[in-house]
Amino acid sequence: MAPEESAEAAALLRSFERRFLAARALSSFPWQSLEEKLRDSSGSELLLDILQKTVKHPLCMKHPPSVKYAWSFLSELIRKHEAIHTEPLDKLYEALAEILTAKEPTRCHRSYLLPSGDSVTLSESTAIISHGTTGLVTWNAALYLAEWAMENPAGFAHRTVLELGSGAGLTGLAICKMCRPRAYVFSDCHSHVLEQLQGNVLLNGLSLEPNVTALAQHPGHDTADTESPRVMVARVDWDIVTVPQLAAFQPDIVIATDVLYCPETVLSLVGVLQKLSACQKDQRAPDAYVAFTIRNPETCQLFTVELGRAGIPWEEVPRHDQKLFPYEEHSEMAILKLML
């Protein structure tokens, strides 16, 4: 295989690997590019490589996606093969047979590969709205803010981060693994989300502090040699949390992703940001970053209007260059920096 063809095949493999591990919609996979490669090659090596990078991937074997998802993916892979090659590929059918006999697990997983070679694996709900909350799945803006943080790790290094509305935990886990914060506080107000957050933190090899007092006791945690930050999962109801309760976290940075989904949450978010502006640490309020997908421009406009009414200046963060995660290409996303 020529070097150019080899590079194209490697890029195709990476695309299938990243999308499958993250359990992205099958329509987002580069099927057309695969068909073109299959027509140009009489061998089945590429399909077998894709099998090893997806269904047989070590991460997938340890933390599998839903059986239905794996079955749908393999069925489509077999269809692409059969449309071009008449000879059946036994390993594909063997893998499909294994899936057909498997039971659907009570939990399914998504995994996201990091530039360091590490990964973030999440146990998630398969439903967009489950147990009355949208916080049990990873939304696109969480991936987008995680990418931006990994391009700007110095802004998080040796600092305490408070995340509002952490959801499944992707952004925070990526920051903990790649940006070397001193401490990280995941927060939400829904009991099912908090339970899942605790599980995902432990699933990714981090330990949990029992309370904010333990979080604040950090001998040696300001040194460059520290590998893992102190982490806690906290219940924070934006409407009833007090300034002293927020100040106890001692946040240097506050982040939130995809929390602008209705006018009520916008008002609650601005309210908690006002409270955070009163949390002085070393005579200054924390920096704040809010990332969101622009689904409803009116809701986003309401957010900036309410920020103005609350006296909170803001500016849009320039778009970052590197796309590390497989989210929807056509999604319009933004990150605002707030000066609390």
VEXGUVO-149587 format. One record per residue (C-alpha): residue number from 1; residue in three letters; x, y, z. Coordinates in nm, 3 decimals. Example, Ala and Ser with C-alpha at 12.3 -4.5 7.8 and 13.67 -1.06 7.14 Angstrom:
% VEXGUVO-149587
SITE   pafi   guti         x         y         z
SITE      1    ALA     1.230    -0.450     0.780
SITE      2    SER     1.367    -0.106     0.714
//
This chain:
% VEXGUVO-149587
SITE   pafi   guti         x         y         z
SITE      1    MET     0.000     0.000     0.000
SITE      2    ALA     0.134     0.343    -0.100
SITE      3    PRO     0.210     0.586     0.185
SITE      4    GLU    -0.082     0.811     0.088
SITE      5    GLU    -0.324     0.516     0.080
SITE      6    SER    -0.188     0.391     0.411
SITE      7    ALA    -0.246     0.732     0.571
SITE      8    GLU    -0.601     0.742     0.434
SITE      9    ALA    -0.673     0.394     0.571
SITE     10    ALA    -0.532     0.493     0.912
SITE     11    ALA    -0.751     0.804     0.920
SITE     12    LEU    -1.055     0.594     0.827
SITE     13    LEU    -0.976     0.348     1.106
SITE     14    ARG    -0.942     0.630     1.359
SITE     15    SER    -1.274     0.774     1.252
SITE     16    PHE    -1.454     0.441     1.296
SITE     17    GLU    -1.277     0.378     1.627
SITE     18    ARG    -1.362     0.716     1.782
SITE     19    ARG    -1.723     0.711     1.667
SITE     20    PHE    -1.790     0.353     1.773
SITE     21    LEU    -1.632     0.387     2.118
SITE     22    ALA    -1.838     0.703     2.175
SITE     23    ALA    -2.150     0.525     2.043
SITE     24    ARG    -2.224     0.800     1.793
SITE     25    ALA    -2.513     0.771     1.549
SITE     26    LEU    -2.436     0.521     1.272
SITE     27    SER    -2.526     0.785     1.014
SITE     28    SER    -2.218     0.985     1.124
SITE     29    PHE    -1.973     0.708     1.024
SITE     30    PRO    -1.772     0.751     0.699
SITE     31    TRP    -1.948     0.467     0.518
SITE     32    GLN    -1.897     0.616     0.172
SITE     33    SER    -1.521     0.636     0.224
SITE     34    LEU    -1.526     0.274     0.340
SITE     35    GLU    -1.714     0.163     0.029
SITE     36    GLU    -1.459     0.338    -0.192
SITE     37    LYS    -1.174     0.165    -0.007
SITE     38    LEU    -1.345    -0.174    -0.036
SITE     39    ARG    -1.391    -0.131    -0.411
SITE     40    ASP    -1.023    -0.048    -0.451
SITE     41    SER    -0.908    -0.351    -0.252
SITE     42    SER    -0.974    -0.719    -0.304
SITE     43    GLY    -0.860    -0.805     0.048
SITE     44    SER    -1.056    -0.797     0.372
SITE     45    GLU    -0.778    -0.659     0.592
SITE     46    LEU    -0.945    -0.319     0.632
SITE     47    LEU    -1.273    -0.470     0.754
SITE     48    LEU    -1.089    -0.692     1.000
SITE     49    ASP    -0.892    -0.390     1.122
SITE     50    ILE    -1.219    -0.201     1.173
SITE     51    LEU    -1.357    -0.498     1.367
SITE     52    GLN    -1.056    -0.489     1.600
SITE     53    LYS    -1.085    -0.112     1.646
SITE     54    THR    -1.457    -0.125     1.727
SITE     55    VAL    -1.643    -0.431     1.854
SITE     56    LYS    -1.321    -0.610     1.955
SITE     57    HIS    -1.150    -0.300     2.094
SITE     58    PRO    -1.011    -0.364     2.447
SITE     59    LEU    -1.211    -0.070     2.583
SITE     60    CYS    -1.526    -0.204     2.423
SITE     61    MET    -1.466    -0.553     2.558
SITE     62    LYS    -1.424    -0.414     2.910
SITE     63    HIS    -1.694    -0.145     2.895
SITE     64    PRO    -1.938    -0.243     2.617
SITE     65    PRO    -2.191    -0.023     2.444
SITE     66    SER    -2.550    -0.142     2.423
SITE     67    VAL    -2.602    -0.477     2.250
SITE     68    LYS    -2.849    -0.313     2.012
SITE     69    TYR    -2.589    -0.055     1.908
SITE     70    ALA    -2.316    -0.314     1.847
SITE     71    TRP    -2.561    -0.534     1.652
SITE     72    SER    -2.671    -0.240     1.432
SITE     73    PHE    -2.310    -0.142     1.363
SITE     74    LEU    -2.196    -0.494     1.270
SITE     75    SER    -2.504    -0.550     1.053
SITE     76    GLU    -2.420    -0.237     0.856
SITE     77    LEU    -2.053    -0.339     0.827
SITE     78    ILE    -2.158    -0.678     0.689
SITE     79    ARG    -2.395    -0.511     0.441
SITE     80    LYS    -2.113    -0.295     0.308
SITE     81    HIS    -1.892    -0.600     0.267
SITE     82    GLU    -2.160    -0.808     0.094
SITE     83    ALA    -2.246    -0.526    -0.147
SITE     84    ILE    -1.894    -0.539    -0.289
SITE     85    HIS    -1.744    -0.882    -0.213
SITE     86    THR    -1.922    -1.212    -0.270
SITE     87    GLU    -1.703    -1.413    -0.035
SITE     88    PRO    -1.834    -1.403     0.324
SITE     89    LEU    -1.598    -1.284     0.596
SITE     90    ASP    -1.627    -1.539     0.875
SITE     91    LYS    -1.491    -1.319     1.153
SITE     92    LEU    -1.766    -1.062     1.096
SITE     93    TYR    -2.038    -1.328     1.120
SITE     94    GLU    -1.874    -1.482     1.426
SITE     95    ALA    -1.871    -1.144     1.599
SITE     96    LEU    -2.237    -1.090     1.506
SITE     97    ALA    -2.329    -1.433     1.643
SITE     98    GLU    -2.161    -1.346     1.975
SITE     99    ILE    -2.364    -1.026     1.999
SITE    100    LEU    -2.691    -1.200     1.912
SITE    101    THR    -2.646    -1.434     2.207
SITE    102    ALA    -2.548    -1.156     2.450
SITE    103    LYS    -2.791    -1.006     2.698
SITE    104    GLU    -2.850    -0.633     2.698
SITE    105    PRO    -2.655    -0.498     2.999
SITE    106    THR    -2.824    -0.283     3.260
SITE    107    ARG    -2.564    -0.013     3.188
SITE    108    CYS    -2.403     0.081     2.857
SITE    109    HIS    -2.084     0.278     2.805
SITE    110    ARG    -1.920     0.540     2.587
SITE    111    SER    -1.545     0.590     2.573
SITE    112    TYR    -1.351     0.892     2.452
SITE    113    LEU    -0.984     0.868     2.355
SITE    114    LEU    -0.750     1.137     2.489
SITE    115    PRO    -0.431     1.267     2.320
SITE    116    SER    -0.224     1.120     2.604
SITE    117    GLY    -0.330     0.767     2.509
SITE    118    ASP    -0.560     0.754     2.812
SITE    119    SER    -0.937     0.757     2.780
SITE    120    VAL    -1.254     0.866     2.957
SITE    121    THR    -1.524     0.602     2.989
SITE    122    LEU    -1.876     0.689     3.094
SITE    123    SER    -2.164     0.476     3.208
SITE    124    GLU    -2.468     0.647     3.061
SITE    125    SER    -2.841     0.622     3.014
SITE    126    THR    -2.946     0.528     2.663
SITE    127    ALA    -3.238     0.773     2.677
SITE    128    ILE    -3.195     1.145     2.622
SITE    129    ILE    -3.439     1.214     2.906
SITE    130    SER    -3.425     0.953     3.180
SITE    131    HIS    -3.557     0.970     3.537
SITE    132    GLY    -3.689     1.318     3.454
SITE    133    THR    -3.348     1.471     3.378
SITE    134    THR    -3.128     1.542     3.074
SITE    135    GLY    -2.813     1.502     3.286
SITE    136    LEU    -2.756     1.131     3.226
SITE    137    VAL    -2.607     1.164     2.877
SITE    138    THR    -2.309     1.354     2.734
SITE    139    TRP    -2.404     1.654     2.522
SITE    140    ASN    -2.195     1.807     2.242
SITE    141    ALA    -2.094     2.122     2.430
SITE    142    ALA    -1.937     1.906     2.703
SITE    143    LEU    -1.706     1.758     2.439
SITE    144    TYR    -1.642     2.102     2.291
SITE    145    LEU    -1.541     2.259     2.624
SITE    146    ALA    -1.324     1.956     2.709
SITE    147    GLU    -1.135     2.007     2.380
SITE    148    TRP    -1.086     2.377     2.456
SITE    149    ALA    -0.961     2.299     2.808
SITE    150    MET    -0.710     2.048     2.673
SITE    151    GLU    -0.579     2.315     2.435
SITE    152    ASN    -0.548     2.555     2.731
SITE    153    PRO    -0.432     2.334     3.022
SITE    154    ALA    -0.237     2.614     3.194
SITE    155    GLY    -0.566     2.785     3.278
SITE    156    PHE    -0.666     2.487     3.492
SITE    157    ALA    -0.334     2.362     3.629
SITE    158    HIS    -0.308     2.369     4.011
SITE    159    ARG    -0.644     2.543     4.043
SITE    160    THR    -0.978     2.441     4.194
SITE    161    VAL    -1.258     2.394     3.940
SITE    162    LEU    -1.629     2.396     4.022
SITE    163    GLU    -1.852     2.256     3.748
SITE    164    LEU    -2.221     2.344     3.750
SITE    165    GLY    -2.456     2.081     3.608
SITE    166    SER    -2.188     1.818     3.547
SITE    167    GLY    -2.419     1.563     3.384
SITE    168    ALA    -2.240     1.239     3.299
SITE    169    GLY    -1.902     1.397     3.385
SITE    170    LEU    -1.714     1.396     3.054
SITE    171    THR    -1.576     1.751     3.071
SITE    172    GLY    -1.452     1.720     3.426
SITE    173    LEU    -1.296     1.379     3.380
SITE    174    ALA    -1.108     1.499     3.072
SITE    175    ILE    -0.984     1.807     3.263
SITE    176    CYS    -0.881     1.593     3.561
SITE    177    LYS    -0.681     1.361     3.336
SITE    178    MET    -0.528     1.619     3.103
SITE    179    CYS    -0.509     1.962     3.274
SITE    180    ARG    -0.372     1.883     3.624
SITE    181    PRO    -0.617     2.085     3.839
SITE    182    ARG    -0.551     2.092     4.213
SITE    183    ALA    -0.913     2.001     4.292
SITE    184    TYR    -1.232     1.941     4.095
SITE    185    VAL    -1.590     1.966     4.218
SITE    186    PHE    -1.855     1.794     4.004
SITE    187    SER    -2.203     1.919     4.093
SITE    188    ASP    -2.565     1.864     4.006
SITE    189    CYS    -2.897     1.868     4.187
SITE    190    HIS    -3.061     1.547     4.063
SITE    191    SER    -3.004     1.234     4.274
SITE    192    HIS    -2.977     0.996     3.977
SITE    193    VAL    -2.719     1.223     3.811
SITE    194    LEU    -2.515     1.249     4.132
SITE    195    GLU    -2.519     0.872     4.174
SITE    196    GLN    -2.402     0.822     3.815
SITE    197    LEU    -2.135     1.093     3.853
SITE    198    GLN    -1.986     0.917     4.154
SITE    199    GLY    -1.977     0.592     3.958
SITE    200    ASN    -1.809     0.753     3.657
SITE    201    VAL    -1.543     0.922     3.872
SITE    202    LEU    -1.454     0.586     4.028
SITE    203    LEU    -1.477     0.408     3.691
SITE    204    ASN    -1.200     0.638     3.563
SITE    205    GLY    -0.958     0.563     3.845
SITE    206    LEU    -1.011     0.876     4.053
SITE    207    SER    -1.093     0.873     4.423
SITE    208    LEU    -1.364     1.079     4.592
SITE    209    GLU    -1.332     1.311     4.888
SITE    210    PRO    -1.619     1.268     5.135
SITE    211    ASN    -1.688     1.639     5.189
SITE    212    VAL    -1.572     1.992     5.122
SITE    213    THR    -1.357     1.995     5.437
SITE    214    ALA    -1.153     1.701     5.308
SITE    215    LEU    -1.132     1.870     4.967
SITE    216    ALA    -0.977     2.181     5.123
SITE    217    GLN    -0.711     1.983     5.309
SITE    218    HIS    -0.450     1.954     5.038
SITE    219    PRO    -0.099     1.911     5.171
SITE    220    GLY     0.134     1.878     4.874
SITE    221    HIS    -0.142     1.932     4.622
SITE    222    ASP     0.000     2.252     4.484
SITE    223    THR     0.316     2.089     4.353
SITE    224    ALA     0.385     2.014     3.989
SITE    225    ASP     0.449     1.650     4.076
SITE    226    THR     0.089     1.581     4.177
SITE    227    GLU    -0.078     1.343     3.934
SITE    228    SER    -0.441     1.321     4.048
SITE    229    PRO    -0.654     1.610     4.173
SITE    230    ARG    -0.874     1.592     4.478
SITE    231    VAL    -1.228     1.525     4.355
SITE    232    MET    -1.571     1.547     4.507
SITE    233    VAL    -1.929     1.519     4.385
SITE    234    ALA    -2.163     1.774     4.544
SITE    235    ARG    -2.534     1.843     4.538
SITE    236    VAL    -2.579     2.205     4.429
SITE    237    ASP    -2.931     2.336     4.370
SITE    238    TRP    -2.880     2.670     4.196
SITE    239    ASP    -3.198     2.822     4.340
SITE    240    ILE    -3.131     2.750     4.708
SITE    241    VAL    -2.752     2.725     4.743
SITE    242    THR    -2.603     3.006     4.951
SITE    243    VAL    -2.294     3.222     4.897
SITE    244    PRO    -2.115     3.066     5.199
SITE    245    GLN    -2.186     2.715     5.066
SITE    246    LEU    -2.039     2.807     4.726
SITE    247    ALA    -1.745     2.989     4.885
SITE    248    ALA    -1.659     2.674     5.081
SITE    249    PHE    -1.552     2.509     4.755
SITE    250    GLN    -1.291     2.786     4.711
SITE    251    PRO    -1.329     2.782     4.330
SITE    252    ASP    -1.072     2.948     4.106
SITE    253    ILE    -1.266     2.852     3.792
SITE    254    VAL    -1.636     2.783     3.737
SITE    255    ILE    -1.754     2.599     3.425
SITE    256    ALA    -2.089     2.484     3.288
SITE    257    THR    -2.184     2.308     2.964
SITE    258    ASP    -2.515     2.276     2.779
SITE    259    VAL    -2.726     2.418     3.058
SITE    260    LEU    -2.915     2.677     2.850
SITE    261    TYR    -3.200     2.452     2.745
SITE    262    CYS    -3.498     2.657     2.873
SITE    263    PRO    -3.567     3.008     3.013
SITE    264    GLU    -3.611     2.878     3.368
SITE    265    THR    -3.264     2.725     3.381
SITE    266    VAL    -3.113     3.040     3.228
SITE    267    LEU    -3.256     3.250     3.513
SITE    268    SER    -3.140     2.999     3.773
SITE    269    LEU    -2.791     2.987     3.619
SITE    270    VAL    -2.753     3.364     3.622
SITE    271    GLY    -2.871     3.364     3.982
SITE    272    VAL    -2.604     3.117     4.093
SITE    273    LEU    -2.340     3.307     3.892
SITE    274    GLN    -2.434     3.622     4.086
SITE    275    LYS    -2.380     3.431     4.410
SITE    276    LEU    -2.043     3.306     4.283
SITE    277    SER    -1.936     3.662     4.203
SITE    278    ALA    -1.947     3.722     4.578
SITE    279    CYS    -1.712     3.428     4.644
SITE    280    GLN    -1.386     3.615     4.679
SITE    281    LYS    -1.064     3.411     4.687
SITE    282    ASP    -0.741     3.605     4.718
SITE    283    GLN    -0.944     3.924     4.669
SITE    284    ARG    -1.091     3.813     4.336
SITE    285    ALA    -1.395     3.626     4.210
SITE    286    PRO    -1.349     3.304     4.009
SITE    287    ASP    -1.319     3.295     3.632
SITE    288    ALA    -1.624     3.141     3.465
SITE    289    TYR    -1.678     2.969     3.130
SITE    290    VAL    -2.013     2.858     2.991
SITE    291    ALA    -2.026     2.638     2.679
SITE    292    PHE    -2.346     2.566     2.491
SITE    293    THR    -2.492     2.441     2.167
SITE    294    ILE    -2.697     2.710     1.993
SITE    295    ARG    -3.025     2.525     1.955
SITE    296    ASN    -3.262     2.814     2.022
SITE    297    PRO    -3.108     3.159     1.956
SITE    298    GLU    -3.375     3.322     2.172
SITE    299    THR    -3.267     3.122     2.477
SITE    300    CYS    -2.901     3.213     2.417
SITE    301    GLN    -2.999     3.579     2.376
SITE    302    LEU    -3.194     3.561     2.702
SITE    303    PHE    -2.876     3.441     2.874
SITE    304    THR    -2.667     3.736     2.754
SITE    305    VAL    -2.948     3.982     2.834
SITE    306    GLU    -2.980     3.844     3.188
SITE    307    LEU    -2.602     3.857     3.231
SITE    308    GLY    -2.620     4.227     3.143
SITE    309    ARG    -2.898     4.287     3.393
SITE    310    ALA    -2.691     4.109     3.658
SITE    311    GLY    -2.389     4.329     3.577
SITE    312    ILE    -2.176     4.034     3.460
SITE    313    PRO    -1.957     4.128     3.159
SITE    314    TRP    -1.882     3.854     2.906
SITE    315    GLU    -1.687     3.784     2.589
SITE    316    GLU    -1.693     3.500     2.341
SITE    317    VAL    -1.392     3.269     2.345
SITE    318    PRO    -1.232     3.221     1.999
SITE    319    ARG    -1.299     2.884     1.840
SITE    320    HIS    -1.026     2.630     1.901
SITE    321    ASP    -0.849     2.441     1.625
SITE    322    GLN    -0.821     2.078     1.726
SITE    323    LYS    -1.124     1.849     1.702
SITE    324    LEU    -1.051     1.552     1.928
SITE    325    PHE    -1.399     1.414     1.987
SITE    326    PRO    -1.665     1.286     1.747
SITE    327    TYR    -1.953     1.527     1.790
SITE    328    GLU    -2.191     1.653     1.524
SITE    329    GLU    -2.004     1.856     1.265
SITE    330    HIS    -2.297     2.088     1.193
SITE    331    SER    -2.360     2.179     1.558
SITE    332    GLU    -2.306     2.549     1.627
SITE    333    MET    -2.138     2.585     1.965
SITE    334    ALA    -1.991     2.869     2.165
SITE    335    ILE    -1.797     2.932     2.487
SITE    336    LEU    -1.849     3.254     2.682
SITE    337    LYS    -1.598     3.382     2.936
SITE    338    LEU    -1.774     3.565     3.219
SITE    339    MET    -1.607     3.826     3.436
SITE    340    LEU    -1.773     3.768     3.772
//
